[in-house]
Amino acid sequence: MRGLDSSGSNTSTGNGKGKGEVISREDVTRAIGLLKPLAGYSVVPIGGIDFVRSVPRELDTDQSALLVIAATTGGRLTESRIRRELGWNDVRARQALEDSVMREGLGWVDEQDSERSVWLIASVEFEGQDLGGL
């Protein structure tokens, strides 16, 4: 609740005293570390970016590779981009998106896009929100 007033608005003053205190990246990392024994939450570095894992499973190498690409595209992945950047064939790119990503609940399919794409929620940047580098 640090940094928020009773309405949920950010009241950060940066003075380091209770309400209005800035929540740092280290604060978030420490809090997630405290949750690890309860539900498997952890911070996982992939390709120089920290992701919060909220399910007690490891990401396989294909999922990790997709997250690295998605981090550079604002979360949007297409089969053609995966094939181009990772050198995978059609079957592996499709399998990684449909089976690994969609089955695990890491993203959703946008069939209205000009090229069918998948959005990975872990890599989507929300406009106007400073997530402190996480």
NUBA-281619 format. One record per residue (C-alpha): chain; y, z, x. Coordinates in steps of 0.2 Angstrom, whole numbers. Layout:
<zators>
+-------+-------+-------+-------+
: chain :     Y :     Z :     X :
+-------+-------+-------+-------+
:     A :     Y :     Z :     X :
...
+-------+-------+-------+-------+
</zators>
This chain:
<zators>
+-------+-------+-------+-------+
: chain :     Y :     Z :     X :
+-------+-------+-------+-------+
:     A :     0 :     0 :     0 :
:     A :    11 :     0 :    15 :
:     A :    25 :   -13 :    14 :
:     A :    25 :   -14 :    -5 :
:     A :    35 :    -5 :   -18 :
:     A :    28 :     1 :   -35 :
:     A :    30 :   -17 :   -42 :
:     A :    20 :   -25 :   -28 :
:     A :    35 :   -33 :   -20 :
:     A :    36 :   -33 :    -1 :
:     A :    49 :   -20 :     4 :
:     A :    46 :   -21 :    23 :
:     A :    60 :   -15 :    33 :
:     A :    51 :   -14 :    50 :
:     A :    56 :     4 :    53 :
:     A :    38 :    10 :    55 :
:     A :    40 :    24 :    43 :
:     A :    28 :    24 :    28 :
:     A :    33 :    13 :    14 :
:     A :    41 :    -3 :    21 :
:     A :    31 :    -2 :    37 :
:     A :    25 :   -19 :    43 :
:     A :     7 :   -21 :    42 :
:     A :     1 :   -29 :    58 :
:     A :   -14 :   -40 :    63 :
:     A :   -22 :   -25 :    71 :
:     A :   -20 :   -14 :    56 :
:     A :   -30 :   -28 :    46 :
:     A :   -43 :   -29 :    59 :
:     A :   -45 :   -11 :    60 :
:     A :   -47 :    -9 :    41 :
:     A :   -60 :   -23 :    41 :
:     A :   -69 :   -14 :    55 :
:     A :   -70 :     2 :    45 :
:     A :   -78 :    -8 :    30 :
:     A :   -92 :   -16 :    41 :
:     A :  -105 :    -2 :    38 :
:     A :  -102 :    -3 :    19 :
:     A :  -104 :   -21 :    16 :
:     A :  -104 :   -32 :    31 :
:     A :   -86 :   -36 :    32 :
:     A :   -80 :   -42 :    49 :
:     A :   -68 :   -53 :    59 :
:     A :   -76 :   -68 :    66 :
:     A :   -67 :   -79 :    79 :
:     A :   -71 :   -97 :    77 :
:     A :   -62 :  -110 :    88 :
:     A :   -48 :   -98 :    92 :
:     A :   -45 :   -93 :    74 :
:     A :   -50 :   -77 :    66 :
:     A :   -59 :   -78 :    50 :
:     A :   -64 :   -63 :    39 :
:     A :   -82 :   -63 :    34 :
:     A :   -85 :   -54 :    18 :
:     A :  -103 :   -58 :    15 :
:     A :  -117 :   -50 :    26 :
:     A :  -123 :   -67 :    33 :
:     A :  -119 :   -76 :    49 :
:     A :  -111 :   -93 :    48 :
:     A :  -122 :  -107 :    55 :
:     A :  -116 :  -119 :    68 :
:     A :  -112 :  -133 :    55 :
:     A :  -102 :  -121 :    44 :
:     A :   -92 :  -115 :    60 :
:     A :   -88 :  -133 :    65 :
:     A :   -82 :  -137 :    48 :
:     A :   -71 :  -121 :    48 :
:     A :   -63 :  -127 :    64 :
:     A :   -59 :  -144 :    57 :
:     A :   -53 :  -137 :    41 :
:     A :   -41 :  -125 :    50 :
:     A :   -32 :  -141 :    57 :
:     A :   -31 :  -149 :    40 :
:     A :   -25 :  -135 :    29 :
:     A :   -42 :  -133 :    22 :
:     A :   -46 :  -151 :    16 :
:     A :   -62 :  -159 :    23 :
:     A :   -69 :  -176 :    19 :
:     A :   -86 :  -184 :    25 :
:     A :   -76 :  -198 :    34 :
:     A :   -66 :  -185 :    44 :
:     A :   -82 :  -175 :    48 :
:     A :   -91 :  -190 :    54 :
:     A :   -76 :  -195 :    65 :
:     A :   -72 :  -178 :    73 :
:     A :   -90 :  -172 :    75 :
:     A :   -99 :  -188 :    77 :
:     A :  -111 :  -184 :    64 :
:     A :  -120 :  -197 :    53 :
:     A :  -118 :  -198 :    34 :
:     A :  -133 :  -188 :    30 :
:     A :  -128 :  -173 :    41 :
:     A :  -109 :  -173 :    35 :
:     A :  -114 :  -174 :    17 :
:     A :  -128 :  -160 :    19 :
:     A :  -115 :  -149 :    28 :
:     A :  -103 :  -151 :    14 :
:     A :  -114 :  -150 :    -1 :
:     A :  -128 :  -138 :     5 :
:     A :  -120 :  -127 :    18 :
:     A :  -103 :  -125 :    11 :
:     A :  -104 :  -127 :    -8 :
:     A :  -121 :  -118 :    -9 :
:     A :  -113 :  -103 :     1 :
:     A :   -97 :  -103 :   -10 :
:     A :   -85 :  -107 :     5 :
:     A :   -76 :  -120 :    -4 :
:     A :   -74 :  -132 :   -19 :
:     A :   -75 :  -150 :   -22 :
:     A :   -60 :  -160 :   -27 :
:     A :   -66 :  -176 :   -36 :
:     A :   -49 :  -181 :   -41 :
:     A :   -43 :  -185 :   -24 :
:     A :   -43 :  -203 :   -18 :
:     A :   -58 :  -199 :    -6 :
:     A :   -70 :  -185 :   -13 :
:     A :   -65 :  -170 :    -3 :
:     A :   -70 :  -152 :    -1 :
:     A :   -57 :  -138 :     1 :
:     A :   -63 :  -123 :    11 :
:     A :   -54 :  -107 :     4 :
:     A :   -55 :   -99 :    21 :
:     A :   -44 :  -112 :    29 :
:     A :   -31 :  -115 :    15 :
:     A :   -14 :  -109 :    19 :
:     A :    -5 :  -102 :     4 :
:     A :    14 :  -107 :     3 :
:     A :    26 :   -94 :     5 :
:     A :    14 :   -81 :    11 :
:     A :    15 :   -74 :    29 :
:     A :    -3 :   -68 :    32 :
:     A :     1 :   -61 :    49 :
:     A :    -9 :   -74 :    59 :
:     A :   -26 :   -70 :    50 :
+-------+-------+-------+-------+
</zators>
